């Protein structure tokens, strides 16, 4: 009885997947572990949140809030600092793991 259920489900999944890709849908996968890097400019710093603005391809700015966990390494011009030491207008590179900052490297003007 199981074979009669599994085979139609498998056949249907093989038919639907190519149709979705052909329709121009982008895959929703991210790099392994959810790691990624973003760059922007510091807008504000709150207790556990860093807000940065990111310049998009079309010249528009997008605000992005980054969760900062205990243990996140924060540097300013290569020296370790507290998150609260970052100021608006500083350039920042943030390495994210699973949606939260792993490390933050800022440079002042």
C-alpha positions as CSV (number, residue, x, y, z in Angstrom):
1,X,0.0,0.0,0.0
2,X,2.9,2.4,0.8
3,X,4.3,2.0,-2.7
4,X,1.0,3.2,-4.2
5,X,1.1,6.4,-2.1
6,X,4.9,7.2,-2.5
7,X,5.1,6.8,-6.2
8,X,2.4,9.4,-7.1
9,X,3.8,11.9,-4.6
10,X,7.2,11.5,-6.1
11,X,6.0,11.9,-9.6
12,X,4.0,15.0,-8.7
13,X,7.0,16.6,-7.0
14,X,9.1,16.0,-10.1
15,X,6.5,17.6,-12.3
16,X,6.0,20.7,-10.1
17,X,9.6,21.6,-9.4
18,X,10.6,22.3,-13.0
19,X,7.5,24.3,-13.6
20,X,8.3,26.6,-10.7
21,X,11.8,27.1,-12.0
22,X,10.6,27.7,-15.5
23,X,8.2,30.4,-14.2
24,X,11.3,32.5,-13.3
25,X,11.1,31.9,-9.5
26,X,14.4,32.3,-7.7
27,X,15.5,29.5,-5.3
28,X,15.2,30.6,-1.7
29,X,18.5,29.1,-0.5
30,X,21.2,31.0,1.3
31,X,24.8,30.1,1.9
32,X,25.4,27.2,4.3
33,X,24.7,28.1,7.9
34,X,22.9,31.4,6.9
35,X,26.2,33.3,6.7
36,X,26.4,36.5,4.8
37,X,28.2,39.9,4.8
38,X,26.6,43.3,4.5
39,X,28.2,46.8,4.2
40,X,26.7,50.1,4.9
41,X,26.7,53.2,7.1
42,X,25.8,53.4,10.8
43,X,22.5,55.2,11.3
44,X,21.9,54.4,15.0
45,X,22.9,52.1,17.8
46,X,20.5,50.8,20.5
47,X,21.1,48.3,23.3
48,X,21.3,45.2,21.1
49,X,20.5,46.6,17.7
50,X,22.6,48.3,15.0
51,X,20.7,50.1,12.3
52,X,22.6,50.7,9.1
53,X,21.7,52.1,5.7
54,X,22.7,50.1,2.6
55,X,23.1,51.6,-0.8
56,X,21.2,49.5,-3.4
57,X,22.0,49.1,-7.1
58,X,19.5,51.7,-8.2
59,X,20.9,54.3,-5.9
60,X,18.2,53.9,-3.2
61,X,19.0,53.5,0.5
62,X,17.6,50.7,2.5
63,X,17.5,50.6,6.3
64,X,18.6,47.3,7.8
65,X,18.4,46.4,11.5
66,X,21.0,44.0,12.8
67,X,20.6,42.0,16.0
68,X,23.8,42.1,18.1
69,X,24.3,39.2,20.5
70,X,26.6,38.9,23.5
71,X,30.0,37.8,22.2
72,X,29.8,39.8,18.9
73,X,33.2,41.2,18.2
74,X,33.0,45.0,17.4
75,X,36.0,46.9,16.1
76,X,36.5,50.6,15.1
77,X,39.5,51.2,12.9
78,X,40.9,47.8,13.9
79,X,40.6,48.3,17.7
80,X,38.1,46.5,19.9
81,X,35.2,48.7,21.1
82,X,31.8,48.4,22.6
83,X,28.8,48.6,20.3
84,X,27.8,51.9,21.9
85,X,31.1,53.4,20.7
86,X,29.9,53.3,17.1
87,X,28.6,56.6,15.8
88,X,26.2,57.6,13.0
89,X,28.0,58.1,9.7
90,X,30.8,55.5,10.2
91,X,31.2,52.9,7.5
92,X,30.6,49.3,8.7
93,X,31.0,45.8,7.5
94,X,28.8,43.2,9.3
95,X,29.3,39.4,9.1
96,X,26.0,37.7,9.9
97,X,25.4,34.2,11.1
98,X,21.8,33.0,11.3
99,X,20.5,36.5,11.2
100,X,22.6,38.0,13.9
101,X,25.9,39.8,13.9
102,X,29.0,37.6,14.3
103,X,31.4,40.5,14.0
104,X,31.2,44.2,13.2
105,X,34.1,46.2,11.7
106,X,33.6,50.0,11.5
107,X,35.8,52.7,10.2
108,X,35.5,56.4,11.0
109,X,35.8,59.1,8.4
